[in-house]
Amino acid sequence: MSAPAGGAVTAQKLPKERRMSSREEMETIKAMPRLSRAILILKLAGVVFFAIGLEGIVSGRYVLAVSFLGLGLFVSLLPIKVRINLCGRCGRKLDVGQAICPSCGVPNV
Ligand SMILES: [Zn+2]
């Protein structure tokens, strides 16, 4: 057997035990249009901010709580504004409450 060229070495370092669900999730995120990906990241960030804010309430640090709950609210509301205006894939303007793009048929969840 002849040794493969140096480029293949990094691929072999990947761990074999990888949960299928999270890998598929990553593939889904990668396949997503950029706007949808940004919205998803903002949603996740909003959840994290809310969690930190609630933690602040529990521990009695209200400055922390208020600032992070406000940040979480802001981040959660931001994608909604984008969502009702533009299609995630083709960027076409959508009517308010219109879930499926009339141009490319992609549901904007
Ligand atoms: Zn579209």
Boltz pocket constraint, residues with backbone or C-beta under 6 A from the ligand:
constraints:
  - pocket:
      binder: B
      contacts: [[A, 87], [A, 88], [A, 89], [A, 90], [A, 91], [A, 92], [A, 101], [A, 102], [A, 103], [A, 104], [A, 105], [A, 106]]
      max_distance: 6.0
